[in-house]
């Protein structure tokens, strides 16, 4: 992510800037019956071991493939730590389900930063990102992930595990992915790429993770919104212009993701019922010092004026993995979608020739007190957590029948307990 000091901005003089746009339509429900094409078989190259949490390998139980998608952009480490702290309780909750511990595949992925741009390498972005490959590198104080036999994801089927030690320990070594990733988050594109749901085969190491008879459970941890765009986008480039509001796409900042990815209503504006992108210029109804504008009812801009991949596309791609969409469980610990406030301030380090410019940025929807960076009415925390409105991620989770909790919650116990319970309900 790009911190508030980077200060975001969006498009200058776009044709849609003053037009009334139509609220995106929901995805076609007929997609629920599309057959899956990427299910595979369990890994065969891992040396099995008995897991003490599974003493009775003969009992009947369900199967679930669990994917943790973790944001590894700037300042996410403390929020990853809060997730790690609850992994033992999550594993215990799975073991305590009525049928006992289900047959498991568990994988950890990061939000693939496929952000081709002419200057974005300076913020950790590349044209290919990690291509959705599952993560297995031990981090923190761990010297080994515990996975054996070259395994790229966790497998524990019929009491045979492809890891040494406990499941909670293995996850705790892999989940803390750090905070050096690309500032243009691709949470939704990362999920479908990791699962091979985007029309291309999954990465080689991910093959065999999905099983035809297993439930699919996806958990997303992130504190900013999705900014997934098509591979040929120019959204992440200066395109020969300068880092300024004079650039046809504005300076490269997170606000581009809002300007070209969201539609909102301005309750105090001249068209309170109109669906418009968050504005570049300071509108007449902005108030305060610095000027602020409270927007409402924001949704993904899935129309022709949006530059991001429609959320509806990601919904359909995930639904198509299972013939029965009830076999898909989704949860997210994300930034609250509201309040959604835009503020205008000068950049912390104005590029040459931009003196006096005010750039818009989206204020945190949860975060610390006493800062211009946090929206009025936001969830206030003191543990260093913060988040910017998770409009697209929240919309995706809800459309798939999932649940969300706040990334600024003091701990993530409720989130992982709810996730485990949801898995149990669909086994």
N, C-alpha and C positions, 0 to 999 in steps of 0.2 A: 504494500500500500504506500501511498505518498502521504506523509504526515501533514497536519494542518499548516505547518510553516511553509509547505510547498505552495499552498493556496491554489485551488483549482479554477479552471475557466472553461468556457465552451465557445461555440461557433460565433463568428462575426458575420452579420449580414446574410444568414441563410434564408432561403425562400420560405421555409416553414416557420420562421421565427415569429411572424405576426399572424399566422393562419390558425384557424380552429381545426384541430385534429380530432379524429374519431377514436373513442376508447377501443382498445384492442378487443377482439372477439375471443371467447374461450376456445380451447382446442376442440377439434372434432371428436366427439365421444366415440365415433366408430373406430378410432384408432386403438381402442382398448382391446379389440379382438385380433390385432395384427400378430402373426406368429413370430416367435423369437428366432434368431438366426445365429446367435453367438454363444449358446450354451455349450459347455465342454465337459470333460470328465476330470476326476480328481487327479492330482499330480502323481506321477509314478516313480519319480527319481528321488524321493525323500526317504530317508531311513526311518521306519516307524518306531515309535516308542510308546509305552503305556503311560497314560496321563493319570495321575492319582485321583484327579477330580472325576474320572470316569471309570469307577471300579466295576460296573456291571455292563460289559460290552454287548450283552445279549438282549437287552431290553429294547422295546420298540420306541422310537422317538422320531421327531421331524428333522429336517435338514435346512440350514440357512447359510447363505453366502453374505457376509457382512463386509461392507466397504466403509472405511473411515476416510473422508476427504478433508485434509487439513490445509488451512491457509498458512503459508510460510513467508508471508511478506512482512514488511517492517513492523517491529514491536509486537509481534504475535507470540513471542516466547512465553510471556507470563500467562497468557490465556491457554496455550498448549499445556503449561504446567498444571493449570486447574483441571484440564481434562485428564491428564495422567493420574492425578490424585484420586480420581473416581474409577479408574479402570479395574482395580481389584473388586470393588463393589459391583461393577457391571458384570464381571465374570461370575461372581457369586450369585447375582440375580438370574443369570442364564442357567446356572447349575440348579437353582431352586425352582425352575419352571415345573409345572405339573408332570411333564414327561421326562424330567431330568435334563441334563445338558444336551442340547441338540447336536447332531453331526455338523461340524463347523468347517467352513472356509472363512478366513478373516484376512483382509488386505488393508494396507495403508497407502493412500495416494496423496499427492499434493496438487494444489490447484495449478494445473499445467499452464505455464506462462507462454502461450503461443502469441507473442505480440511483436510482429515484424515492424520495425521502425528505423528511421535513420539516425536517431540519437538515444533510443531507449535502452541500449546496452549499458548505459551509465546507471540505470536503476535495475539492473539484473534481468532485463527482458531479452529474449532471443526469438528467432523466427520459428523454432520448433519446440521450445520449452523442453519438458521431459517426456513428451509424447504419451503421457498418461501411464508411464511405467510404475508399477508398484514399488514402494520403498522398503528396503530391508537393512539399510546401513544402521548399525548401533550408534546411538548418540548419547551425549551427556557423560555420565560416569561408566556407561556400559562398554565393555570390550568385545562383547559378542551379542548378537541379537538372540541367540538361542536356536535359530533355524538351522537345520542340518540338511545335508545332501543337495546343496545348491537351491534350496527352496526359495521361491519369490513371494509366497504368501503362506499363511498359517493353514494347516489342515489337521483336523482331529476328527476322524471318521471311525465309528465303531470301536472307539477306545484307542485307536492307533494314532499317535501324534507325530508330526514331522519336526518337532522341536524338543529341546532339552529344557528342563525346569518347568515353571508354571506358565500358563497362557497369559496371565496378568503381567508377569515379568517380561515376556517377549514383547507384548504390546507397549509396555512402558519404555522399552529400549528403542522402539521404532517411531512412536507417535511424535515425540518432540522434534519436529523437523527444522526448527530454527526460524530465523526471520530475515533471510537475505534474498528472498524470492522477488519476482517481478512485481512492480507496483500497480500494474493493470491486471487485476484478478480475473481468472477464468475458471471459476468454481464449476459452473454448469458444463462448459466444454470439457473440463477435466474429467468429470464423472462419465460422460458418454464416451470419451476417448478411451478411458481406462477399461471400460466394459465392452468396447467395440460396438457401441450402439449408434455410431455416427456413419455407418455404412462401410467402414474400413475394418479389416481384422484388428483385434486387440493387439497391443504390443506382445512380442513373443513370450516374455516372462509372465504375462497375464493369462495366457491361454490355459484353459482348464479350470479357471476360477469359478465361472458360472456353471451350475449344474441344472439340467432340465427339471428335475424333481424338487429343487430346493427353493425356498423362499429367498427373496433378494432384499437385503436391508442396507440402507445407505444413511450415513450420518455425516453431516457437514459442520465443520467448525470454522467460522470466519467472522471478521469484524468489519468487512466492507462489502459492497454489492458486487455482483457479477458484471464483468465488462467484456464478455466473450463476443468476438466479432469474426466475420468471415476472414479466411486466410489472405485475401487480396485487399484487405482494408487499408486505408491511408490514415485511419484515426490516430495511430500511434506515431505519426511522423510529422516533422515540420514541413516537409514537402517543398524545400527551398525557401521557405519563409523564415521569419524570425520568431523568437520566443516572446510573443506579444499579442495583444488583442487585435493588432493589425493583420495577423496571420489569418487566412481564410478559415482555418479550423481552430484558431485561438492557440495559446501556448499549451504545451504538453503538460497537462495536469489532470487529476482525477475527475475534475468537473466535466471534462469531455464525456465521460461515461454517463453522467447525469443528463447533460444537455442532449445527447444523442441516444440515450437509452431509456428515458423516463417521460411519462406524460403526467401532469398534475393539474389540479384546479387551484386557482388563486381566489379565495373567498372574498377578499377585499378589493379585487381588481374590477375593471370595467366589464369583464365577461366571467362572472363567477362560476358558471356552469361549463365553460369551455375547457377542453383538454389541450394543454399547451406544454411544450418543453420548458424546463426550468430556464429562466431568462439569463441572457448575458448582461444586458444593460440594466442599470438600476431603475426599477419601475416607480411610478409616482406613489404607489401605496407602500413602498418600503419605508421603514421608520427606524429611528434610533441612530446611535453612533457607536460602531459603524452601522450603516444601513442594513437592515435585515428584512427578509420577506418570508412569512410563514405560508407554506403550500400545504395542500391536503389531498387525500385520496390518490396518491401517486401509484402508477402502475407501469409495467414495462411497455415501452413504445414498440409494439410489434408491427406497426404499420409501415408504409413505404418510406416515411420520413425518418425512421429509426436506422441507425447505422450498426446496431448490435444484432447478433443472431437472435431471432425471436424466442422468447421463453416458451411459446407454444411448440416450437420445434423440439426443444429439449424435453418437454413433457411427453410428446409423442414418441420420441426415441426411447425413453425409458419404459414407457408403457408397452412398447412393441417387444420388449425382452421377455415378457410373460404373456401367455394366452389368457391368464386370469390376473387382472390388475390387483386383486386382493392379495396376491402373493408378493406384493411390493410394499415395503415399509420404509418410510422416509422420515428422518428427524433432522433438526438443525439447531445448533447453538449459534445464533447470528446476531447482528446488530438490529435493534428494533426498527421497523420501517418508518415509525413516527416517533417524535415529531420530525418534520422535514422543514428545515430552515436554511435559506440561502443568505449569506452575508457577503458584503463587498469590502475588501481591504487591499491596501497596496501589497505587492509581493515582498517577502522578507529580504530578498536580494534582487532588486530590480535589474533586469538585463539592460545593457546600454541602449539608450534611446527610448526607454519606457518610463521615464520619470513622470510621476503623477497619475499613472494608470491605476485603476481599481479593478482587481480581479475577483470574480465570484468564487466562492467555495461553499460546499455543503457542510453545515455544522454537525458535530457529533450528535447522534440521537441518544447516546448514553456516554457518560464520561465524567471527568473530574469537575469539581465546582470552581467558580471564580475565574473562568476563562472565556474569551470570545469564541473558543473552539466548540463549546457545548451549547446546544440549543436550549432556549427557555422551555421549561417543562420537561426536560429530559431526565432519564434515570441517572441520579448522581451517585458516583462511587468514589472510593478513596484508595482502591487497590491498584490503580494504574490501568485498568481495563478501559477501553473506549470502543466506539463503533460508529460508523456512518450508515445512514438508512439503507437497510437490506431489502430494497423493494423487489428486485427480480428474484433473488434467492428465496425470499419469503413467499412470493407468488408461486414459484416452482414447487416448493415443499407443500404448500397448502393444496395446490391443484392435484398433487399425488396423494392427498389424504393424510398428510403427515402433520407433525407438530413442530413448533419452534419455541425456544427459550432464549433469554437475552445473554449475549456474550459478556455483559457487565454484571451478571449475577455473581454474588460472592463465591459460590461454588457451583459445580455442575452436577451435583448429586441427583437432583430432580430430573434433569435432562436424560442422564444415562439410565436411571431407573425407569423412566417413561419409555425409553427406547427398548430396553429389555422386555418390559411388559408388552409393548406393541408386537415385538417379535413373537412372544409366546402366544398372543391372541391369534396369530395367523399360521402357526405351525400345524 
